Amino acid sequence: KSATEERVSRLEASCRRDTERLQGEVTAARVALEALGEESHREVREVSDAVQLLQQQQTATTRAVDEAGRRLDRGDKERAALGEDARHLKDRVADAEATATAASKGCKELRQELGAAER
């Protein structure tokens, strides 16, 4: 072979090796890209699941707060009703005490009249 043919042959071999190496790098890059895509999809699913869980927890918390508010409202109404009942009972007790005092006076007066009548 001539020197030129030898150089061309070496260049062709070098080009083949470079091409094979580059094809290997492209394949490796594609595999890595595919793996990244799968990882990204997995991460997106995980984030989506986490968001969904947080939304469920928020909904449950909102329901619990609403229920607590309703219970507080009922408790306030019950306390108001009990306060009104207590005021009525105090009035009745005051009326009963006045009646008892009047009855006691009446009994005392009757005893005095009875004592005067016996003399």
PADRENRO-429662 format. One record per atom (N, C-alpha, C): residue number from 0; x, z, y negated; residue in three letters. Coordinates in nm, 2 decimals, padded with zeros to 4 digits. Example, Ala and Ser with C-alpha at 12.3 -4.5 7.8 and 13.67 -1.06 7.14 Angstrom:
! PADRENRO-429662
<0; <01.32; 00.78; 00.57>; "Ala">
<0; <01.23; 00.78; 00.45>; "Ala">
<0; <01.32; 00.78; 00.33>; "Ala">
<1; <01.28; 00.71; 00.22>; "Ser">
<1; <01.37; 00.71; 00.11>; "Ser">
<1; <01.29; 00.79; 00.00>; "Ser">
***
This chain:
! PADRENRO-429662
<0; <00.08; 00.00; 00.12>; "Lys">
<0; <00.00; 00.00; 00.00>; "Lys">
<0; <00.09; 00.00; -00.12>; "Lys">
<1; <00.03; -00.06; -00.22>; "Ser">
<1; <00.11; -00.06; -00.35>; "Ser">
<1; <00.09; 00.07; -00.42>; "Ser">
<2; <00.17; 00.10; -00.52>; "Ala">
<2; <00.16; 00.22; -00.60>; "Ala">
<2; <00.03; 00.23; -00.67>; "Ala">
<3; <-00.03; 00.12; -00.72>; "Thr">
<3; <-00.16; 00.12; -00.78>; "Thr">
<3; <-00.27; 00.15; -00.69>; "Thr">
<4; <-00.26; 00.09; -00.57>; "Glu">
<4; <-00.36; 00.12; -00.47>; "Glu">
<4; <-00.36; 00.27; -00.43>; "Glu">
<5; <-00.23; 00.32; -00.42>; "Glu">
<5; <-00.22; 00.46; -00.38>; "Glu">
<5; <-00.28; 00.55; -00.49>; "Glu">
<6; <-00.25; 00.52; -00.62>; "Arg">
<6; <-00.31; 00.59; -00.73>; "Arg">
<6; <-00.46; 00.59; -00.73>; "Arg">
<7; <-00.52; 00.47; -00.71>; "Val">
<7; <-00.66; 00.45; -00.70>; "Val">
<7; <-00.72; 00.53; -00.59>; "Val">
<8; <-00.65; 00.53; -00.48>; "Ser">
<8; <-00.70; 00.60; -00.36>; "Ser">
<8; <-00.70; 00.75; -00.39>; "Ser">
<9; <-00.59; 00.80; -00.45>; "Arg">
<9; <-00.59; 00.94; -00.48>; "Arg">
<9; <-00.70; 00.98; -00.59>; "Arg">
<10; <-00.72; 00.89; -00.68>; "Leu">
<10; <-00.82; 00.91; -00.79>; "Leu">
<10; <-00.96; 00.92; -00.72>; "Leu">
<11; <-00.98; 00.82; -00.63>; "Glu">
<11; <-01.11; 00.82; -00.56>; "Glu">
<11; <-01.13; 00.95; -00.48>; "Glu">
<12; <-01.03; 00.99; -00.41>; "Ala">
<12; <-01.04; 01.12; -00.33>; "Ala">
<12; <-01.06; 01.23; -00.43>; "Ala">
<13; <-00.99; 01.24; -00.54>; "Ser">
<13; <-01.01; 01.34; -00.64>; "Ser">
<13; <-01.16; 01.34; -00.69>; "Ser">
<14; <-01.20; 01.22; -00.72>; "Cys">
<14; <-01.34; 01.21; -00.77>; "Cys">
<14; <-01.44; 01.26; -00.67>; "Cys">
<15; <-01.42; 01.22; -00.54>; "Arg">
<15; <-01.51; 01.27; -00.43>; "Arg">
<15; <-01.51; 01.42; -00.42>; "Arg">
<16; <-01.39; 01.48; -00.43>; "Arg">
<16; <-01.38; 01.63; -00.42>; "Arg">
<16; <-01.46; 01.69; -00.54>; "Arg">
<17; <-01.43; 01.63; -00.66>; "Asp">
<17; <-01.50; 01.68; -00.78>; "Asp">
<17; <-01.65; 01.67; -00.77>; "Asp">
<18; <-01.69; 01.55; -00.72>; "Thr">
<18; <-01.84; 01.53; -00.70>; "Thr">
<18; <-01.90; 01.63; -00.60>; "Thr">
<19; <-01.83; 01.65; -00.49>; "Glu">
<19; <-01.88; 01.74; -00.39>; "Glu">
<19; <-01.88; 01.88; -00.45>; "Glu">
<20; <-01.78; 01.92; -00.52>; "Arg">
<20; <-01.77; 02.05; -00.58>; "Arg">
<20; <-01.89; 02.07; -00.68>; "Arg">
<21; <-01.91; 01.96; -00.77>; "Leu">
<21; <-02.01; 01.97; -00.87>; "Leu">
<21; <-02.15; 01.97; -00.80>; "Leu">
<22; <-02.17; 01.90; -00.69>; "Gln">
<22; <-02.30; 01.90; -00.62>; "Gln">
<22; <-02.32; 02.04; -00.56>; "Gln">
<23; <-02.21; 02.10; -00.51>; "Gly">
<23; <-02.23; 02.24; -00.46>; "Gly">
<23; <-02.26; 02.34; -00.57>; "Gly">
<24; <-02.20; 02.32; -00.69>; "Glu">
<24; <-02.24; 02.40; -00.80>; "Glu">
<24; <-02.38; 02.38; -00.85>; "Glu">
<25; <-02.43; 02.26; -00.85>; "Val">
<25; <-02.56; 02.22; -00.89>; "Val">
<25; <-02.66; 02.29; -00.79>; "Val">
<26; <-02.63; 02.28; -00.66>; "Thr">
<26; <-02.71; 02.34; -00.56>; "Thr">
<26; <-02.72; 02.49; -00.57>; "Thr">
<27; <-02.60; 02.55; -00.60>; "Ala">
<27; <-02.59; 02.70; -00.62>; "Ala">
<27; <-02.67; 02.73; -00.74>; "Ala">
<28; <-02.66; 02.65; -00.85>; "Ala">
<28; <-02.74; 02.68; -00.97>; "Ala">
<28; <-02.89; 02.67; -00.95>; "Ala">
<29; <-02.93; 02.57; -00.87>; "Arg">
<29; <-03.07; 02.55; -00.83>; "Arg">
<29; <-03.12; 02.67; -00.75>; "Arg">
<30; <-03.04; 02.72; -00.66>; "Val">
<30; <-03.08; 02.83; -00.58>; "Val">
<30; <-03.09; 02.96; -00.66>; "Val">
<31; <-02.99; 02.97; -00.75>; "Ala">
<31; <-02.99; 03.09; -00.84>; "Ala">
<31; <-03.12; 03.08; -00.94>; "Ala">
<32; <-03.15; 02.96; -00.99>; "Leu">
<32; <-03.26; 02.94; -01.07>; "Leu">
<32; <-03.39; 02.98; -01.00>; "Leu">
<33; <-03.40; 02.93; -00.88>; "Glu">
<33; <-03.52; 02.96; -00.79>; "Glu">
<33; <-03.53; 03.11; -00.77>; "Glu">
<34; <-03.42; 03.17; -00.74>; "Ala">
<34; <-03.42; 03.32; -00.72>; "Ala">
<34; <-03.47; 03.39; -00.85>; "Ala">
<35; <-03.42; 03.34; -00.96>; "Leu">
<35; <-03.46; 03.40; -01.09>; "Leu">
<35; <-03.61; 03.38; -01.12>; "Leu">
<36; <-03.65; 03.26; -01.08>; "Gly">
<36; <-03.80; 03.24; -01.10>; "Gly">
<36; <-03.88; 03.33; -01.01>; "Gly">
<37; <-03.84; 03.35; -00.89>; "Glu">
<37; <-03.91; 03.44; -00.80>; "Glu">
<37; <-03.90; 03.58; -00.85>; "Glu">
<38; <-03.79; 03.62; -00.90>; "Glu">
<38; <-03.77; 03.76; -00.96>; "Glu">
<38; <-03.86; 03.77; -01.08>; "Glu">
<39; <-03.86; 03.67; -01.16>; "Ser">
<39; <-03.94; 03.67; -01.28>; "Ser">
<39; <-04.09; 03.68; -01.25>; "Ser">
<40; <-04.13; 03.61; -01.15>; "His">
<40; <-04.27; 03.62; -01.10>; "His">
<40; <-04.30; 03.76; -01.05>; "His">
<41; <-04.21; 03.81; -00.97>; "Arg">
<41; <-04.23; 03.95; -00.92>; "Arg">
<41; <-04.24; 04.05; -01.03>; "Arg">
<42; <-04.15; 04.03; -01.13>; "Glu">
<42; <-04.15; 04.13; -01.25>; "Glu">
<42; <-04.28; 04.11; -01.33>; "Glu">
<43; <-04.33; 03.99; -01.34>; "Val">
<43; <-04.45; 03.96; -01.41>; "Val">
<43; <-04.57; 04.03; -01.34>; "Val">
<44; <-04.57; 04.02; -01.20>; "Arg">
<44; <-04.67; 04.08; -01.12>; "Arg">
<44; <-04.67; 04.23; -01.14>; "Arg">
<45; <-04.54; 04.29; -01.14>; "Glu">
<45; <-04.53; 04.43; -01.15>; "Glu">
<45; <-04.58; 04.48; -01.29>; "Glu">
<46; <-04.54; 04.41; -01.39>; "Val">
<46; <-04.59; 04.44; -01.53>; "Val">
<46; <-04.74; 04.43; -01.54>; "Val">
<47; <-04.79; 04.32; -01.48>; "Ser">
<47; <-04.94; 04.30; -01.48>; "Ser">
<47; <-05.01; 04.42; -01.40>; "Ser">
<48; <-04.95; 04.46; -01.29>; "Asp">
<48; <-05.01; 04.57; -01.21>; "Asp">
<48; <-05.00; 04.70; -01.30>; "Asp">
<49; <-04.89; 04.72; -01.36>; "Ala">
<49; <-04.88; 04.84; -01.45>; "Ala">
<49; <-04.98; 04.84; -01.56>; "Ala">
<50; <-05.00; 04.73; -01.62>; "Val">
<50; <-05.09; 04.72; -01.73>; "Val">
<50; <-05.23; 04.74; -01.68>; "Val">
<51; <-05.26; 04.69; -01.57>; "Gln">
<51; <-05.40; 04.71; -01.51>; "Gln">
<51; <-05.42; 04.86; -01.48>; "Gln">
<52; <-05.32; 04.92; -01.42>; "Leu">
<52; <-05.33; 05.07; -01.39>; "Leu">
<52; <-05.35; 05.15; -01.52>; "Leu">
<53; <-05.27; 05.11; -01.63>; "Leu">
<53; <-05.29; 05.18; -01.76>; "Leu">
<53; <-05.43; 05.16; -01.81>; "Leu">
<54; <-05.48; 05.04; -01.80>; "Gln">
<54; <-05.62; 05.01; -01.85>; "Gln">
<54; <-05.72; 05.10; -01.77>; "Gln">
<55; <-05.70; 05.11; -01.64>; "Gln">
<55; <-05.79; 05.19; -01.56>; "Gln">
<55; <-05.78; 05.34; -01.60>; "Gln">
<56; <-05.66; 05.38; -01.62>; "Gln">
<56; <-05.64; 05.52; -01.67>; "Gln">
<56; <-05.70; 05.55; -01.80>; "Gln">
<57; <-05.69; 05.45; -01.89>; "Gln">
<57; <-05.74; 05.46; -02.02>; "Gln">
<57; <-05.90; 05.47; -02.02>; "Gln">
<58; <-05.95; 05.38; -01.93>; "Thr">
<58; <-06.10; 05.38; -01.91>; "Thr">
<58; <-06.15; 05.52; -01.86>; "Thr">
<59; <-06.07; 05.57; -01.76>; "Ala">
<59; <-06.11; 05.70; -01.70>; "Ala">
<59; <-06.10; 05.81; -01.81>; "Ala">
<60; <-05.99; 05.80; -01.89>; "Thr">
<60; <-05.97; 05.90; -01.99>; "Thr">
<60; <-06.08; 05.89; -02.10>; "Thr">
<61; <-06.12; 05.77; -02.13>; "Thr">
<61; <-06.23; 05.75; -02.23>; "Thr">
<61; <-06.36; 05.81; -02.18>; "Thr">
<62; <-06.39; 05.79; -02.05>; "Arg">
<62; <-06.51; 05.84; -01.99>; "Arg">
<62; <-06.51; 05.99; -01.99>; "Arg">
<63; <-06.39; 06.05; -01.96>; "Ala">
<63; <-06.38; 06.20; -01.95>; "Ala">
<63; <-06.40; 06.25; -02.09>; "Ala">
<64; <-06.34; 06.19; -02.19>; "Val">
<64; <-06.35; 06.24; -02.33>; "Val">
<64; <-06.50; 06.23; -02.37>; "Val">
<65; <-06.56; 06.12; -02.34>; "Asp">
<65; <-06.71; 06.10; -02.38>; "Asp">
<65; <-06.79; 06.21; -02.31>; "Asp">
<66; <-06.76; 06.23; -02.18>; "Glu">
<66; <-06.84; 06.34; -02.11>; "Glu">
<66; <-06.82; 06.47; -02.17>; "Glu">
<67; <-06.69; 06.50; -02.21>; "Ala">
<67; <-06.66; 06.63; -02.27>; "Ala">
<67; <-06.73; 06.64; -02.40>; "Ala">
<68; <-06.74; 06.53; -02.48>; "Gly">
<68; <-06.82; 06.54; -02.60>; "Gly">
<68; <-06.96; 06.56; -02.58>; "Gly">
<69; <-07.02; 06.50; -02.48>; "Arg">
<69; <-07.16; 06.52; -02.45>; "Arg">
<69; <-07.18; 06.67; -02.41>; "Arg">
<70; <-07.09; 06.72; -02.33>; "Arg">
<70; <-07.10; 06.87; -02.29>; "Arg">
<70; <-07.09; 06.96; -02.41>; "Arg">
<71; <-07.00; 06.93; -02.50>; "Leu">
<71; <-06.99; 07.01; -02.62>; "Leu">
<71; <-07.12; 07.00; -02.70>; "Leu">
<72; <-07.18; 06.88; -02.72>; "Asp">
<72; <-07.30; 06.87; -02.79>; "Asp">
<72; <-07.41; 06.95; -02.72>; "Asp">
<73; <-07.42; 06.94; -02.59>; "Arg">
<73; <-07.52; 07.02; -02.52>; "Arg">
<73; <-07.49; 07.17; -02.54>; "Arg">
<74; <-07.37; 07.21; -02.54>; "Gly">
<74; <-07.33; 07.35; -02.56>; "Gly">
<74; <-07.37; 07.40; -02.70>; "Gly">
<75; <-07.34; 07.31; -02.80>; "Asp">
<75; <-07.38; 07.34; -02.94>; "Asp">
<75; <-07.53; 07.36; -02.95>; "Asp">
<76; <-07.61; 07.27; -02.89>; "Lys">
<76; <-07.75; 07.28; -02.89>; "Lys">
<76; <-07.80; 07.41; -02.82>; "Lys">
<77; <-07.74; 07.44; -02.71>; "Glu">
<77; <-07.78; 07.56; -02.63>; "Glu">
<77; <-07.75; 07.68; -02.71>; "Glu">
<78; <-07.63; 07.69; -02.78>; "Arg">
<78; <-07.59; 07.80; -02.86>; "Arg">
<78; <-07.69; 07.82; -02.98>; "Arg">
<79; <-07.73; 07.71; -03.04>; "Ala">
<79; <-07.82; 07.71; -03.15>; "Ala">
<79; <-07.96; 07.77; -03.10>; "Ala">
<80; <-08.00; 07.72; -02.99>; "Ala">
<80; <-08.13; 07.77; -02.93>; "Ala">
<80; <-08.12; 07.92; -02.90>; "Ala">
<81; <-08.00; 07.96; -02.84>; "Leu">
<81; <-07.99; 08.10; -02.81>; "Leu">
<81; <-07.98; 08.18; -02.94>; "Leu">
<82; <-07.92; 08.13; -03.04>; "Gly">
<82; <-07.92; 08.20; -03.17>; "Gly">
<82; <-08.06; 08.22; -03.23>; "Gly">
<83; <-08.14; 08.11; -03.21>; "Glu">
<83; <-08.28; 08.12; -03.26>; "Glu">
<83; <-08.36; 08.22; -03.18>; "Glu">
<84; <-08.33; 08.22; -03.04>; "Asp">
<84; <-08.40; 08.32; -02.96>; "Asp">
<84; <-08.36; 08.46; -03.00>; "Asp">
<85; <-08.23; 08.48; -03.02>; "Ala">
<85; <-08.18; 08.61; -03.06>; "Ala">
<85; <-08.25; 08.66; -03.19>; "Ala">
<86; <-08.26; 08.57; -03.29>; "Arg">
<86; <-08.33; 08.61; -03.41>; "Arg">
<86; <-08.47; 08.65; -03.39>; "Arg">
<87; <-08.54; 08.57; -03.30>; "His">
<87; <-08.68; 08.61; -03.27>; "His">
<87; <-08.69; 08.75; -03.20>; "His">
<88; <-08.59; 08.77; -03.11>; "Leu">
<88; <-08.59; 08.90; -03.04>; "Leu">
<88; <-08.56; 09.01; -03.14>; "Leu">
<89; <-08.47; 08.99; -03.23>; "Lys">
<89; <-08.45; 09.09; -03.33>; "Lys">
<89; <-08.57; 09.13; -03.41>; "Lys">
<90; <-08.64; 09.02; -03.45>; "Asp">
<90; <-08.77; 09.04; -03.53>; "Asp">
<90; <-08.87; 09.12; -03.44>; "Asp">
<91; <-08.88; 09.08; -03.31>; "Arg">
<91; <-08.97; 09.15; -03.23>; "Arg">
<91; <-08.93; 09.30; -03.21>; "Arg">
<92; <-08.80; 09.32; -03.20>; "Val">
<92; <-08.75; 09.46; -03.18>; "Val">
<92; <-08.78; 09.54; -03.31>; "Val">
<93; <-08.76; 09.48; -03.43>; "Ala">
<93; <-08.79; 09.54; -03.56>; "Ala">
<93; <-08.94; 09.57; -03.56>; "Ala">
<94; <-09.02; 09.47; -03.52>; "Asp">
<94; <-09.17; 09.50; -03.52>; "Asp">
<94; <-09.21; 09.61; -03.43>; "Asp">
<95; <-09.14; 09.61; -03.31>; "Ala">
<95; <-09.17; 09.72; -03.21>; "Ala">
<95; <-09.13; 09.86; -03.26>; "Ala">
<96; <-09.01; 09.86; -03.33>; "Glu">
<96; <-08.96; 09.99; -03.39>; "Glu">
<96; <-09.06; 10.03; -03.50>; "Glu">
<97; <-09.11; 09.94; -03.58>; "Ala">
<97; <-09.20; 09.98; -03.69>; "Ala">
<97; <-09.33; 10.03; -03.63>; "Ala">
<98; <-09.38; 09.96; -03.52>; "Thr">
<98; <-09.50; 10.01; -03.45>; "Thr">
<98; <-09.48; 10.14; -03.39>; "Thr">
<99; <-09.36; 10.17; -03.33>; "Ala">
<99; <-09.33; 10.30; -03.26>; "Ala">
<99; <-09.32; 10.41; -03.37>; "Ala">
<100; <-09.26; 10.37; -03.48>; "Thr">
<100; <-09.25; 10.47; -03.59>; "Thr">
<100; <-09.39; 10.51; -03.64>; "Thr">
<101; <-09.48; 10.40; -03.66>; "Ala">
<101; <-09.61; 10.43; -03.71>; "Ala">
<101; <-09.69; 10.51; -03.61>; "Ala">
<102; <-09.67; 10.47; -03.48>; "Ala">
<102; <-09.74; 10.55; -03.37>; "Ala">
<102; <-09.70; 10.69; -03.37>; "Ala">
<103; <-09.57; 10.71; -03.39>; "Ser">
<103; <-09.52; 10.85; -03.39>; "Ser">
<103; <-09.57; 10.93; -03.51>; "Ser">
<104; <-09.58; 10.86; -03.62>; "Lys">
<104; <-09.64; 10.93; -03.74>; "Lys">
<104; <-09.79; 10.96; -03.71>; "Lys">
<105; <-09.86; 10.86; -03.65>; "Gly">
<105; <-10.00; 10.88; -03.62>; "Gly">
<105; <-10.02; 11.00; -03.52>; "Gly">
<106; <-09.93; 11.01; -03.42>; "Cys">
<106; <-09.94; 11.12; -03.32>; "Cys">
<106; <-09.92; 11.25; -03.39>; "Cys">
<107; <-09.82; 11.25; -03.48>; "Lys">
<107; <-09.78; 11.37; -03.55>; "Lys">
<107; <-09.90; 11.42; -03.64>; "Lys">
<108; <-09.96; 11.32; -03.71>; "Glu">
<108; <-10.08; 11.36; -03.79>; "Glu">
<108; <-10.19; 11.41; -03.71>; "Glu">
<109; <-10.22; 11.34; -03.59>; "Leu">
<109; <-10.32; 11.39; -03.50>; "Leu">
<109; <-10.30; 11.53; -03.45>; "Leu">
<110; <-10.17; 11.56; -03.42>; "Arg">
<110; <-10.14; 11.69; -03.37>; "Arg">
<110; <-10.16; 11.79; -03.48>; "Arg">
<111; <-10.13; 11.75; -03.60>; "Gln">
<111; <-10.15; 11.85; -03.72>; "Gln">
<111; <-10.30; 11.87; -03.74>; "Gln">
<112; <-10.38; 11.76; -03.73>; "Glu">
<112; <-10.52; 11.77; -03.74>; "Glu">
<112; <-10.58; 11.86; -03.63>; "Glu">
<113; <-10.53; 11.83; -03.51>; "Leu">
<113; <-10.58; 11.91; -03.39>; "Leu">
<113; <-10.55; 12.05; -03.41>; "Leu">
<114; <-10.42; 12.08; -03.46>; "Gly">
<114; <-10.38; 12.22; -03.48>; "Gly">
<114; <-10.47; 12.29; -03.59>; "Gly">
<115; <-10.50; 12.21; -03.69>; "Ala">
<115; <-10.58; 12.26; -03.80>; "Ala">
<115; <-10.72; 12.29; -03.75>; "Ala">
<116; <-10.77; 12.20; -03.66>; "Ala">
<116; <-10.91; 12.21; -03.61>; "Ala">
<116; <-10.92; 12.33; -03.51>; "Ala">
<117; <-10.81; 12.36; -03.44>; "Glu">
<117; <-10.82; 12.47; -03.35>; "Glu">
<117; <-10.81; 12.61; -03.42>; "Glu">
<118; <-10.77; 12.61; -03.54>; "Arg">
<118; <-10.76; 12.73; -03.61>; "Arg">
<118; <-10.89; 12.76; -03.67>; "Arg">
***
